[in-house]
Amino acid sequence: MESLIDSIFQEGQAYGSLEIIAVITAIIYVILAAKANRWCFLYGLISSLIYIYLATSLKFYFDTAINMYYVFMSFYGWLSWSKATKKDPLAIISMPKKQLSLLITSAGLLTISLAYFADKISDASLPYIDAFTTVFAILATWMIVKRHAESWLIWIVVDSIAAAMYFYKGLFLTSLLFIFYTVISILGYQKWKRQVV
């Protein structure tokens, strides 16, 4: 326990307030996203910009790429969700099972291909896990913006695996963030499932 506390303290010295700001804004993002509130995208943007720097420092190249994607999706999501009004809110929808199966299979094949490539030509750390969390997070983010309730099911898996990955690499605050994400994803799915039209 003492070594874990020492590790968290050393992490705080290495990344300081940057990781704390990234974690806080990411928490605000996921809470607002679960509530289908478009302000989530502003906080997601801030967090993603910081995590681009942190992921690059840790040689999580796929994680760097996903955060670049999140920056783009923050703008796209803001514009997409801006069309909602109190009289005409954006509908939460369910994706047909056949389409979801096809997307998951395609994402799985892409994960294996990217991880194999990264493992052979780079110094990537945990390339298969990093590729999995990246590819499936891209899919889940797109599904969130399109308001598919099943996006939260993918997030539950991605977030729990990412929590273990960051814990292994010594980013304990970020690991706790992903544990929190997993819980919010469960709650988000329950909330969105009830709102499916």
Order of alpha helices (4+ residues) and beta strands (2+ residues): alpha-alpha-alpha-alpha-alpha-alpha-alpha
